[in-house]
């Protein structure tokens, strides 16, 4: 039995790789910026970064990369056969045959692929905040919004494997332009990328005067400035984080109406600010969810592993597929 696996979570901003033991312990970690380079060989920049991360972790433990099961979690629409067919937040790999590229680069027959939010859902169900809960939705708040749906203890993949693309649920008709080509997608309002957009607009509109004064001009105010200031109870920043909480609650209310799910686990990079966002989201859900008082209590909890959930879940997939 193989005792370790490597899970890689390729997000819109960074790629995180973890060497994970079968019991869920993280033995080593490496990360690198996600490439967004135009290339004649689609997927080659992503494959090169993943290859380097895997080799770095393997060398750290004295392992041969070809002998370690590896799974890469990727954002976007992934077919059941592991082919990434469309990835708005990872255009440089959209449609690429990463399986062929990485199998050659790593000389391995144990390279697998899964949607990144599905990986996070599996991780939280096995080891984290979803353990013992057979029906919940994993919501990953990163550059975009990903989703993993667990029903009756099983991951829901959908007809083609594309289930869980909840970030592209439209919450504002003809709203903000999205990288998917649509408008008004949920991820333009409640993700890390959404916070960046709302921060920029609020600074330009004069709703962040203190932060603009501190940074020198509106264009220099960043989302990180808002979260840091909100943690210090600066009113203008708290108001903006409450706005993010409202948008998060709106999407969760839609999912509750569609799926009748009573549990949500919130992960991804923005989950590090969960203390600022989740209490607001829980408050707003009371008014946004249809028949809230007639339903069993709806829980909204932060993921146990935060930004690591996707990579840990990818390692879990690698273990399962090499049994």
C-alpha positions as CSV (number, residue, x, y, z in Angstrom):
1,X,0.0,0.0,0.0
2,X,1.3,3.5,-0.9
3,X,1.5,5.6,2.2
4,X,1.9,9.1,0.7
5,X,0.4,11.0,-2.2
6,X,0.8,14.5,-3.7
7,X,-2.1,16.8,-4.2
8,X,-1.9,20.0,-6.2
9,X,-4.5,22.7,-6.2
10,X,-4.1,25.0,-9.2
11,X,-6.0,28.2,-8.5
12,X,-6.4,31.4,-10.3
13,X,-3.6,33.0,-8.3
14,X,-1.3,30.3,-7.0
15,X,-0.7,26.6,-7.3
16,X,-0.3,24.8,-3.9
17,X,1.2,21.3,-3.7
18,X,1.1,19.1,-0.6
19,X,2.7,15.8,0.2
20,X,0.1,14.1,2.3
21,X,0.1,10.9,4.4
22,X,-2.8,8.5,4.2
23,X,-4.1,9.7,7.6
24,X,-4.3,13.3,6.4
25,X,-1.1,14.6,7.8
26,X,0.7,17.2,5.6
27,X,4.4,16.2,5.4
28,X,5.7,18.9,3.0
29,X,4.4,21.9,1.1
30,X,5.4,24.0,-1.9
31,X,3.7,26.7,-3.9
32,X,4.2,28.9,-7.0
33,X,2.3,31.6,-8.8
34,X,-0.2,30.3,-11.4
35,X,1.0,30.9,-14.9
36,X,-1.3,32.9,-17.2
37,X,1.0,32.9,-20.2
38,X,-0.1,32.7,-23.8
39,X,1.5,29.7,-25.4
40,X,1.2,27.9,-28.7
41,X,1.2,24.7,-26.6
42,X,-1.9,25.1,-24.5
43,X,-1.4,23.9,-21.0
44,X,2.4,23.8,-21.2
45,X,3.0,26.6,-18.7
46,X,0.6,25.0,-16.2
47,X,2.2,21.6,-16.7
48,X,5.7,23.1,-16.2
49,X,4.7,24.7,-12.9
50,X,3.0,21.5,-11.6
51,X,5.9,19.4,-12.7
52,X,8.4,21.6,-10.8
53,X,6.2,21.5,-7.6
54,X,5.9,17.7,-7.7
55,X,9.6,17.3,-8.2
56,X,10.4,19.7,-5.4
57,X,8.2,17.8,-2.9
58,X,9.5,14.4,-4.1
59,X,13.1,15.5,-3.7
60,X,12.3,16.9,-0.2
61,X,11.3,13.4,0.9
62,X,13.8,11.5,-1.3
63,X,11.0,10.0,-3.5
64,X,10.8,9.1,-7.1
65,X,8.0,11.2,-8.7
66,X,7.0,8.3,-10.9
67,X,6.3,6.1,-7.8
68,X,4.0,8.6,-6.0
69,X,0.3,8.9,-6.9
70,X,-0.5,12.5,-7.9
71,X,-3.8,14.3,-8.4
72,X,-4.2,17.9,-9.7
73,X,-7.3,19.9,-8.8
74,X,-8.2,22.4,-11.4
75,X,-10.8,25.2,-11.6
76,X,-13.5,24.9,-14.2
77,X,-15.5,22.4,-16.2
78,X,-13.8,19.0,-16.0
79,X,-15.2,16.0,-17.8
80,X,-15.5,12.7,-16.1
81,X,-12.4,11.5,-17.9
82,X,-10.3,14.2,-16.3
83,X,-10.1,16.6,-19.3
84,X,-10.4,20.3,-18.4
85,X,-12.6,21.6,-21.2
86,X,-13.3,25.1,-20.0
87,X,-11.7,27.2,-17.3
88,X,-12.5,30.9,-17.2
89,X,-10.0,31.6,-14.4
90,X,-7.2,29.5,-16.0
91,X,-7.4,30.3,-19.7
92,X,-3.8,29.2,-20.3
93,X,-4.9,25.6,-19.6
94,X,-8.5,25.6,-20.8
95,X,-9.0,22.6,-23.1
96,X,-5.5,21.3,-22.6
97,X,-4.6,17.6,-22.4
98,X,-2.7,18.1,-19.1
99,X,-2.8,14.3,-18.5
100,X,-0.6,13.6,-21.5
101,X,1.7,16.5,-20.7
102,X,2.3,15.5,-17.0
103,X,2.4,11.8,-17.6
104,X,5.4,12.4,-19.9
105,X,7.0,15.1,-17.7
106,X,6.9,12.9,-14.6
107,X,7.3,9.5,-16.3
108,X,4.3,8.4,-14.3
109,X,1.1,6.4,-14.9
110,X,-0.4,7.6,-11.6
111,X,-1.4,11.2,-12.5
112,X,-5.0,12.0,-12.0
113,X,-7.3,15.0,-12.2
114,X,-10.4,16.4,-10.5
115,X,-12.2,19.7,-10.1
116,X,-10.6,21.7,-7.4
117,X,-13.8,22.4,-5.4
118,X,-14.7,18.7,-5.6
119,X,-11.4,18.0,-4.1
120,X,-12.0,20.4,-1.3
121,X,-15.4,18.9,-0.6
122,X,-13.9,15.4,-0.4
123,X,-11.3,16.6,2.0
124,X,-13.7,18.3,4.3
125,X,-16.0,15.2,4.2
126,X,-13.2,12.8,5.0
127,X,-11.1,14.8,7.5
128,X,-12.7,18.2,8.1
129,X,-15.8,20.4,8.8
130,X,-18.0,18.0,6.7
131,X,-17.0,14.9,8.5
132,X,-20.1,12.9,9.6
133,X,-22.3,15.1,7.4
134,X,-23.7,13.3,4.4
135,X,-25.4,16.3,2.7
136,X,-23.5,19.6,2.3
137,X,-22.2,22.1,-0.3
138,X,-18.6,23.1,-0.3
139,X,-18.2,26.7,-1.4
140,X,-14.6,27.8,-2.3
141,X,-14.0,31.5,-2.3
142,X,-10.9,32.1,-4.3
143,X,-10.2,34.1,-7.4
144,X,-13.7,32.8,-8.4
145,X,-16.2,30.6,-6.7
146,X,-16.1,26.8,-6.9
147,X,-18.6,24.3,-5.5
148,X,-18.5,20.7,-4.5
149,X,-21.8,18.9,-3.7
150,X,-22.0,16.0,-1.3
151,X,-25.4,14.2,-1.2
152,X,-26.1,11.0,0.7
153,X,-22.3,10.8,1.4
154,X,-21.3,10.9,-2.3
155,X,-19.9,13.5,-4.6
156,X,-22.3,14.7,-7.2
157,X,-20.6,15.0,-10.6
158,X,-23.6,15.6,-12.9
159,X,-24.3,14.3,-16.4
160,X,-21.0,15.4,-17.9
161,X,-19.0,15.9,-14.8
162,X,-19.6,19.6,-14.6
163,X,-21.8,19.8,-11.5
164,X,-20.9,22.4,-8.9
165,X,-20.1,25.3,-11.2
166,X,-22.0,27.5,-8.7
167,X,-19.8,30.6,-9.2
168,X,-21.5,31.1,-12.6
169,X,-25.0,31.2,-11.1
170,X,-26.3,34.6,-12.2
171,X,-27.3,36.8,-9.2
172,X,-27.6,40.1,-11.1
173,X,-29.2,40.2,-14.5
174,X,-26.9,42.1,-16.9
175,X,-24.5,42.6,-14.0
176,X,-20.7,42.8,-13.8
177,X,-18.9,41.2,-16.7
178,X,-17.4,37.8,-15.9
179,X,-14.4,36.0,-17.4
180,X,-16.8,33.2,-18.4
181,X,-18.3,35.6,-21.0
182,X,-21.5,36.1,-19.0
183,X,-22.6,38.9,-16.7
184,X,-23.8,39.0,-13.1
185,X,-22.2,35.7,-12.1
186,X,-22.1,35.1,-8.3
187,X,-18.3,35.0,-8.3
188,X,-18.1,38.6,-9.5
189,X,-19.7,39.6,-6.1
190,X,-18.7,37.2,-3.4
191,X,-15.2,35.8,-4.2
192,X,-11.7,37.1,-3.6
193,X,-11.9,38.5,-7.1
194,X,-15.2,40.0,-6.3
195,X,-13.8,41.7,-3.2
196,X,-11.0,43.1,-5.4
197,X,-13.6,44.5,-7.8
198,X,-15.9,45.9,-5.1
199,X,-12.9,47.4,-3.3
200,X,-11.8,49.2,-6.5
201,X,-15.3,50.6,-7.1
202,X,-15.8,51.7,-3.5
203,X,-12.4,53.5,-3.4
204,X,-13.2,55.3,-6.7
205,X,-16.7,56.2,-5.4
206,X,-15.4,57.8,-2.2
207,X,-16.7,55.1,0.1
208,X,-13.2,54.2,1.5
209,X,-11.8,57.7,2.4
210,X,-9.6,56.6,5.2
211,X,-7.9,53.8,3.2
212,X,-7.5,56.0,0.2
213,X,-5.8,58.6,2.4
214,X,-3.5,55.9,3.8
215,X,-2.6,54.5,0.4
216,X,-2.2,57.8,-1.3
217,X,-4.8,57.3,-4.1
218,X,-7.9,55.2,-4.9
219,X,-6.1,53.0,-7.4
220,X,-3.7,51.8,-4.7
221,X,-6.3,50.5,-2.2
222,X,-6.3,46.6,-2.2
223,X,-8.7,44.0,-1.0
224,X,-6.1,43.0,1.7
225,X,-6.3,46.6,3.0
226,X,-10.0,46.3,3.4
227,X,-9.9,42.9,5.3
228,X,-7.1,44.2,7.6
229,X,-9.0,47.4,8.3
230,X,-12.2,45.6,8.9
231,X,-10.4,43.4,11.5
232,X,-9.5,46.7,13.2
233,X,-13.2,47.7,13.1
234,X,-12.7,50.6,10.7
235,X,-16.4,51.4,9.8
236,X,-15.9,51.9,6.0
237,X,-14.1,48.5,5.7
238,X,-16.7,46.7,7.9
239,X,-19.5,48.0,5.7
240,X,-17.7,46.6,2.6
241,X,-17.1,43.2,4.2
242,X,-20.8,43.1,5.2
243,X,-21.6,43.7,1.6
244,X,-19.6,40.6,0.7
245,X,-21.4,38.7,3.4
246,X,-24.8,39.7,1.8
247,X,-23.7,38.6,-1.6
248,X,-22.4,35.3,-0.2
249,X,-25.8,34.8,1.6
250,X,-27.7,35.5,-1.6
251,X,-26.0,32.7,-3.4
252,X,-26.3,30.3,-0.5
253,X,-30.0,31.1,-0.3
254,X,-30.4,30.2,-4.0
255,X,-28.5,26.9,-3.4
256,X,-30.7,26.1,-0.4
257,X,-33.8,26.7,-2.5
258,X,-32.5,24.4,-5.3
259,X,-30.8,21.7,-3.4
260,X,-32.5,21.8,0.0
261,X,-29.1,21.7,1.6
262,X,-28.8,22.5,5.3
263,X,-25.1,22.7,5.6
264,X,-22.5,24.9,3.8
265,X,-18.7,24.6,4.3
266,X,-16.9,27.8,3.2
267,X,-13.3,27.4,2.0
268,X,-10.8,29.0,-0.4
269,X,-8.5,31.9,0.1
270,X,-11.2,34.3,1.2
271,X,-12.1,31.9,4.0
272,X,-9.2,33.3,5.9
273,X,-11.5,36.3,6.5
274,X,-14.4,34.1,7.6
275,X,-14.7,35.9,10.9
276,X,-15.5,39.1,9.0
277,X,-17.9,37.6,6.5
278,X,-19.7,34.4,7.8
279,X,-21.5,36.0,10.7
280,X,-23.0,38.6,8.3
281,X,-23.9,35.8,5.8
282,X,-25.7,33.9,8.6
283,X,-27.6,37.0,9.6
284,X,-28.7,37.8,6.1
285,X,-29.8,34.2,5.3
286,X,-32.7,34.5,7.7
287,X,-34.4,36.9,5.3
288,X,-33.1,35.6,2.0
289,X,-33.9,31.9,2.3
290,X,-37.4,30.9,1.4
291,X,-39.3,29.6,4.5
292,X,-36.3,29.9,6.7
293,X,-38.2,29.4,9.9
294,X,-39.9,26.3,8.5
295,X,-36.6,24.6,7.6
296,X,-34.2,22.7,9.9
297,X,-31.4,25.0,11.0
298,X,-29.0,26.0,8.2
299,X,-25.3,25.9,9.2
300,X,-22.6,27.9,7.5
301,X,-19.1,26.9,8.8
302,X,-15.5,27.7,7.7
303,X,-13.6,24.8,6.3
304,X,-11.2,23.1,8.7
305,X,-8.2,23.3,6.4
306,X,-8.9,26.7,4.7
307,X,-6.9,27.2,1.5
308,X,-5.3,23.8,1.9
309,X,-8.5,21.8,1.5
310,X,-8.2,21.6,-2.3
311,X,-4.7,20.2,-2.3
312,X,-5.4,17.8,0.6
313,X,-8.5,16.6,-1.2
314,X,-6.5,16.1,-4.4
315,X,-4.2,13.8,-2.4
316,X,-7.2,11.9,-1.1
317,X,-8.4,11.4,-4.7
318,X,-4.9,10.1,-5.6
319,X,-5.1,7.5,-2.8
320,X,-8.6,6.4,-3.8
321,X,-7.6,5.9,-7.5
322,X,-4.6,3.8,-6.7
323,X,-6.2,1.3,-4.4
